[in-house]
């Protein structure tokens, strides 16, 4: 069944704010996976991209998100480390950092 909002959008005349072409017929804008749009060649400005880091447990596969911390390496988008349920007392778990393209980030500090 067709919703009234669909009919409203069919009659509306949306246009690109940059070139004036009918909306989504030009290449001026790109749709981000978060649902926001941004200028072609630019980056999405949704603040969620800068404030949250994806977390993943290598043991059980549990996934989540957490706010960015001051100790996170620059450019970090995903951290792979054991979750509290899988972390064994006394172990020093390995923490792996990855950027938004899936490339591992290494800390330059040598111990």
C-alpha positions, 0 to 999 in steps of 0.5 A: 500500500502506498503511503501519503508521504510517498505521494508528497515526495512524488509531487515535490521538486527537489533540486541539487543545491550546487548545480540545480539539476533534479536531485540525485541525477547529478554527481555533485553529492555522494550518499554516505553509509550513515545516511548523510550526504556530502559533496563529491570529493569531500568527507561526510561531516556526520559527527558520529564518524569522528566520535565513535570507534568500532570495537571487535573481540577476536575471540567471540566476535562480539562487536560494539562502539565506544567513544574515542579515547585520548589514548587511541591512535590517530586515524583509528576507526576500529579496535580489535581486543578481547571483550570483558567476557573473553579477557583472561585475568593476568593476561596482557591482551593484544590491542590492534588498531585499524583505520577506516579502510581496514589498514592496521595502524601501528604505534611508533613508540618502541618499548 
